[in-house]
Amino acid sequence: MVIVVKNVEVNGVEKVCTVLNLNCIVLEQRVGYFTHALNMGRRAATGDIVVFTDDDAIALSGWLKRYSVLFKSYGDKIGCISSRDIYLDIQRLKLLPTPDDKPHIRLYRTLLRPVLEKPIPWLSKYWCGVYLDRNLHVKHGSCIPSRECYSLPFRGVNMAFRKEAIENAEFPEHPKLRRAPGNEQYVGIQLILNGWDCVYTPNNPILHMFREESLSRGKDSSYDQEVSIMRLSYWRLLRK
């Protein structure tokens, strides 16, 4: 397990790992935003599978083992498997729906999105999952969040990679990318360019503590600028 911390005493985290008998590598992040932490963890991780999650997520029993089983069942060509998160109101211990679960959202994705927001031709078989449309915006297709499909990585809170696949990919870093919306898809594109496929399954969920505003959901005046930077980053990848 690799734990990346920022503005936290590393020795204290290491002591907790020792008390809990956890085999951990604790790294201190001194510069950059969260995608820099993801790259630190990516480089330090060992083993055949690299799994990413957040500090406000709660894994269900058997979560890691299920990823191992899923990679074996999907075959050697799959470089990434992602699954969904389920919001948890920690104060009331109540499960909450995510925006992806709303009926009108799912209806739009089933009936209108395939016509109005088609994927770029290169990602045509990903149209049911997470893909880039022809304006290089990230879109969710009709299988999200309920059915298996080809899909770019869904959410950073719950995604797993073959080590050999992600060794040649990296998360985007830029001085203005505080939230880096679409960073997961940026990595997925690199995998596909390198000959791998990515899939989504609803069958390995993780609980995610609900907050009214979070790093990824909160929007301010700089959010559109970050989206533009990410679209330019996609374009640069695709023109190589």
C-alpha positions as CSV (number, residue, x, y, z in Angstrom):
1,M,0.0,0.0,0.0
2,V,1.3,3.5,-0.9
3,I,0.0,6.4,1.1
4,V,0.7,9.9,-0.2
5,V,0.3,12.7,2.4
6,K,0.6,16.5,2.3
7,N,0.9,18.9,5.2
8,V,0.8,15.9,7.5
9,E,3.6,14.5,9.8
10,V,4.9,11.4,7.9
11,N,6.2,9.8,11.1
12,G,2.8,9.8,12.6
13,V,1.2,8.1,9.6
14,E,4.0,5.5,9.6
15,K,3.4,4.8,13.3
16,V,-0.3,4.2,12.6
17,C,0.6,1.8,9.9
18,T,2.9,-0.1,12.2
19,V,0.2,-0.3,15.0
20,L,-2.3,-1.6,12.5
21,N,0.3,-4.0,11.0
22,L,-0.1,-2.5,7.6
23,N,2.7,-2.9,5.0
24,C,2.8,0.7,3.8
25,I,5.0,3.1,1.9
26,V,4.3,6.6,3.1
27,L,5.4,9.4,0.8
28,E,5.3,13.1,1.5
29,Q,4.0,15.4,-1.2
30,R,5.7,18.8,-1.1
31,V,4.7,20.3,-4.5
32,G,1.8,20.2,-6.9
33,Y,-1.8,19.2,-6.7
34,F,-3.5,15.9,-6.3
35,T,-2.5,14.5,-9.7
36,H,1.1,14.9,-8.6
37,A,0.3,12.7,-5.7
38,L,-1.3,10.1,-8.1
39,N,1.9,10.1,-10.1
40,M,4.0,9.6,-7.0
41,G,1.8,6.7,-6.0
42,R,1.9,5.2,-9.5
43,R,5.7,5.2,-9.6
44,A,6.1,3.8,-6.1
45,A,3.5,1.0,-6.4
46,T,4.6,-2.6,-6.7
47,G,2.8,-5.8,-7.7
48,D,0.8,-6.8,-10.8
49,I,-2.2,-4.5,-10.2
50,V,-2.3,-0.8,-9.1
51,V,-5.5,0.3,-7.5
52,F,-6.4,4.0,-6.7
53,T,-8.9,5.4,-4.2
54,D,-9.4,8.5,-2.0
55,D,-8.9,9.2,1.6
56,D,-12.7,9.7,2.1
57,A,-13.6,6.3,0.6
58,I,-14.5,3.1,2.4
59,A,-13.7,-0.1,0.7
60,L,-16.1,-3.0,1.1
61,S,-14.9,-6.5,2.1
62,G,-13.0,-8.3,-0.7
63,W,-12.7,-5.1,-2.8
64,L,-9.1,-5.6,-3.8
65,K,-9.5,-9.4,-4.3
66,R,-12.4,-8.7,-6.7
67,Y,-10.2,-6.6,-8.9
68,S,-7.7,-9.4,-9.1
69,V,-10.5,-11.8,-10.1
70,L,-11.9,-9.3,-12.6
71,F,-8.5,-8.9,-14.4
72,K,-8.2,-12.6,-14.8
73,S,-11.8,-12.9,-16.1
74,Y,-11.5,-10.0,-18.6
75,G,-8.2,-11.3,-20.2
76,D,-4.8,-9.9,-20.9
77,K,-5.8,-7.1,-23.2
78,I,-7.6,-5.1,-20.5
79,G,-5.3,-2.5,-18.9
80,C,-7.8,-0.7,-16.7
81,I,-11.0,-1.7,-14.8
82,S,-13.1,0.9,-13.0
83,S,-16.2,0.7,-11.0
84,R,-18.7,3.0,-9.3
85,D,-18.9,4.8,-6.0
86,I,-21.9,5.0,-3.8
87,Y,-22.4,8.1,-1.7
88,L,-22.5,7.6,2.1
89,D,-23.9,10.2,4.5
90,I,-21.5,9.4,7.3
91,Q,-23.6,11.4,9.9
92,R,-26.8,9.5,9.3
93,L,-25.1,6.2,8.0
94,K,-27.4,6.4,4.9
95,L,-26.6,5.5,1.3
96,L,-27.4,8.3,-1.2
97,P,-27.8,8.2,-5.0
98,T,-25.1,9.8,-7.1
99,P,-26.0,12.1,-10.0
100,D,-25.5,9.2,-12.4
101,D,-28.4,7.4,-10.7
102,K,-31.0,10.1,-11.4
103,P,-33.8,8.8,-13.8
104,H,-33.7,11.9,-16.1
105,I,-30.0,11.6,-16.4
106,R,-30.2,7.9,-17.4
107,L,-33.0,8.6,-19.8
108,Y,-31.0,11.3,-21.5
109,R,-28.0,9.1,-21.8
110,T,-30.1,6.3,-23.4
111,L,-32.2,8.3,-25.8
112,L,-30.5,11.5,-26.8
113,R,-26.8,11.3,-26.1
114,P,-26.1,8.6,-28.7
115,V,-27.5,11.0,-31.3
116,L,-26.4,14.4,-30.1
117,E,-23.0,13.7,-28.5
118,K,-21.3,10.9,-30.4
119,P,-17.8,9.7,-29.4
120,I,-14.8,10.5,-31.5
121,P,-14.5,7.8,-34.2
122,W,-11.4,6.4,-32.5
123,L,-13.5,5.6,-29.4
124,S,-16.6,4.4,-31.2
125,K,-16.8,1.1,-29.2
126,Y,-16.7,3.1,-25.9
127,W,-20.0,4.9,-26.6
128,C,-21.9,3.1,-23.9
129,G,-19.3,4.0,-21.2
130,V,-17.2,7.0,-20.5
131,Y,-15.8,8.6,-23.7
132,L,-14.8,11.8,-25.4
133,D,-17.2,13.4,-27.7
134,R,-16.2,15.1,-30.9
135,N,-15.6,18.4,-29.1
136,L,-13.3,16.5,-26.7
137,H,-15.7,16.8,-23.7
138,V,-16.0,13.8,-21.3
139,K,-19.4,12.1,-21.6
140,H,-21.1,9.2,-19.8
141,G,-23.0,6.7,-22.0
142,S,-26.1,4.6,-21.3
143,C,-24.3,1.8,-19.4
144,I,-23.0,4.2,-16.7
145,P,-23.5,3.4,-13.8
146,S,-25.4,0.1,-14.1
147,R,-23.9,-2.2,-16.8
148,E,-20.6,-3.5,-17.9
149,C,-19.1,-1.9,-21.0
150,Y,-15.9,-0.6,-22.7
151,S,-15.2,2.7,-20.9
152,L,-12.5,5.1,-20.1
153,P,-11.7,5.1,-16.4
154,F,-14.9,6.3,-14.6
155,R,-13.8,7.9,-11.3
156,G,-10.5,8.2,-9.6
157,V,-12.0,7.0,-6.3
158,N,-12.3,3.5,-7.7
159,M,-10.1,2.3,-10.6
160,A,-7.5,-0.4,-11.1
161,F,-4.7,-0.8,-13.6
162,R,-2.3,-3.5,-14.7
163,K,1.1,-2.3,-13.5
164,E,2.6,-2.9,-16.9
165,A,-0.1,-0.8,-18.5
166,I,0.2,2.3,-16.2
167,E,4.0,2.3,-16.1
168,N,3.9,4.0,-19.5
169,A,1.1,6.5,-18.6
170,E,0.9,9.4,-16.3
171,F,-1.7,11.7,-14.8
172,P,-1.8,15.3,-16.1
173,E,0.1,18.0,-14.2
174,H,-0.1,21.7,-14.8
175,P,0.2,24.8,-12.5
176,K,-3.5,25.6,-13.1
177,L,-4.9,22.1,-12.8
178,R,-6.1,22.1,-9.2
179,R,-9.0,19.7,-9.8
180,A,-7.9,18.3,-13.2
181,P,-11.4,17.3,-14.4
182,G,-11.1,14.4,-16.7
183,N,-7.6,13.3,-15.4
184,E,-8.8,9.7,-15.2
185,Q,-9.8,9.7,-18.9
186,Y,-6.5,11.3,-19.8
187,V,-4.7,8.2,-18.4
188,G,-7.2,5.9,-20.1
189,I,-6.5,7.5,-23.5
190,Q,-2.8,6.8,-23.0
191,L,-3.5,3.1,-22.3
192,I,-5.6,2.8,-25.5
193,L,-2.9,4.5,-27.5
194,N,-0.5,1.9,-26.2
195,G,-2.7,-1.0,-27.2
196,W,-4.8,-1.7,-24.1
197,D,-8.5,-1.6,-23.5
198,C,-10.4,-0.2,-20.6
199,V,-13.7,-1.5,-19.1
200,Y,-16.3,-0.5,-16.5
201,T,-18.2,-2.8,-14.2
202,P,-20.7,-1.9,-11.6
203,N,-19.8,-5.0,-9.6
204,N,-17.0,-3.7,-7.4
205,P,-18.4,-0.5,-5.8
206,I,-16.8,1.5,-3.1
207,L,-18.5,3.8,-0.5
208,H,-17.6,7.5,-0.8
209,M,-18.3,9.9,2.0
210,F,-20.8,12.5,0.7
211,R,-20.0,16.2,1.0
212,E,-21.9,19.2,-0.3
213,E,-18.7,20.4,-2.0
214,S,-15.7,18.3,-2.9
215,L,-12.5,18.8,-4.8
216,S,-14.0,17.2,-7.9
217,R,-17.6,18.5,-7.7
218,G,-17.0,22.1,-6.6
219,K,-16.9,24.6,-9.4
220,D,-15.7,28.2,-9.4
221,S,-14.5,30.7,-12.0
222,S,-11.3,28.7,-12.7
223,Y,-13.2,25.4,-13.5
224,D,-13.9,26.2,-17.1
225,Q,-10.2,27.1,-17.6
226,E,-9.2,23.7,-16.2
227,V,-11.6,22.0,-18.6
228,S,-10.0,23.9,-21.5
229,I,-6.6,22.8,-20.4
230,M,-7.7,19.2,-20.2
231,R,-9.3,19.4,-23.7
232,L,-6.0,20.7,-25.1
233,S,-4.2,17.9,-23.3
234,Y,-6.5,15.3,-24.9
235,W,-5.9,16.9,-28.3
236,R,-2.2,16.7,-27.9
237,L,-2.4,13.0,-27.0
238,L,-4.6,12.2,-29.9
239,R,-2.5,13.9,-32.5
240,K,0.7,12.0,-31.6
